[in-house]
Amino acid sequence: QACSCSVCPLKTQFRGPAEPADEDKDDIIDETLMYFRANVLFRNFEVKGGADKTLIYLTLHAVQCLVKCERLEDKNGALRELRALSTKQFAIPGEAGFPLGGLFPAPASKAE
């Protein structure tokens, strides 16, 4: 866990803190996209654990991606904007400007 979020397995070829997920099963990214519409329409969402917090954070990120792309007319422009978004500095829990401050505690250490 990091900042009370679960580090869920991912289908990826890149090394990182998450364990690799089975290719034939849904990972947290698949789940975020699959349930995106329902999750953004929820008025209240009962958080039962770290995986729920991870899902909330990823849903917020998906919304940010859609907002960046909503006025763009071509795929290349959207890819350029999403690459820029992925390399942009962002606020982490405990910092001013973090949008979900009440839900996520500040990291216990710099490594977290």
N, C-alpha and C positions, 0 to 999 in steps of 0.2 A: 504494500500500500504506500501511497504518497499523498499527503494532505487529506487523508481519510478517503481517497479514491482507490479503487481496485486497479491494479495494473493487469489488465485482462489479456489473454492470448490473442495474437493477431496473425492474420494470413499475410505474411510479408517475406521478402527476401533479404531485408536489411536487419542487421543486428541491433539490438537495443535491450531495454530492461524487460520488455514483454516476451513471454515464451511464444514460440511458434504455435499457431492453431492448426488443427486438422483442416486440410483443404476441402473435405467433404462436409464440414459443419460450418454453421454461421459463426462469425466472430463478432466482437462488439461493434465494429464498423458496419457490418451487414445489418445487425440489429438496429443500430441508429437509423440507417436509411429505410429499413423495412417499416419501422414504427414511427417514423418522423412525423407524418401527418397527425396521427393520433396523439403523439406526445406534445406537439405544439398546441393542440386544441384543449388539452387538459387544463382545467382551472386550478386544481389542486393535485399534487403528486406526492404520495406517501413515500418517503425515502427510507428504505429498509436496510440499506447497506452501502458499501463502497462501490459496488457495480452500478447501483442506481445513480450515485453521484457522477460516476464516469459517463453514464448514459446522458445525464443532464448536461454535462460539460460538452460532450460531443454534439448534442442536439443544438446547443448554443453556437458552437463552431459552424455547424451546417447552415444555420440561419445567417451567420455572418458571411459565409461563402455565397449564399443566394442573394443577399443584399448587394454584395460586390458585383455580381453578374447580372442583376435584373435589368439594367439599362443597356447592356452590351449586346451588339447585334451579331457578332461572329465568334466562332469557337476559339480562334487564335487570341482574340482580345480577352476572352474569358480565361483562357489558360495563363496568359500574361498576368492578369490581375490576381488569379489564385496563387501563382508562384510568388508574386510580390507579397501577398498576404501571409504566405507560409514562412517567409523569411523576415517579416516585420517583427520588431520587438513587441512583446505583449506583457500585460500585467499578470502577475502570479498571485495566488492567495496570500493575503497579508499586506499587499501593496495597494496604494491608492489607485483607483481606476479598475480594480478587479470587479467584474459585474456580479459575481455570486458570492460576495464577501461573507454574508451570514451563514452560508452553507458549508464553506470550506475553511478549515483552520489554516493559519500560516504554517509553512514548513518548519519542522523541528530543527533542521540543519540545512546547510547549503547543498549537500548531496541529495537531500530529499526533493 
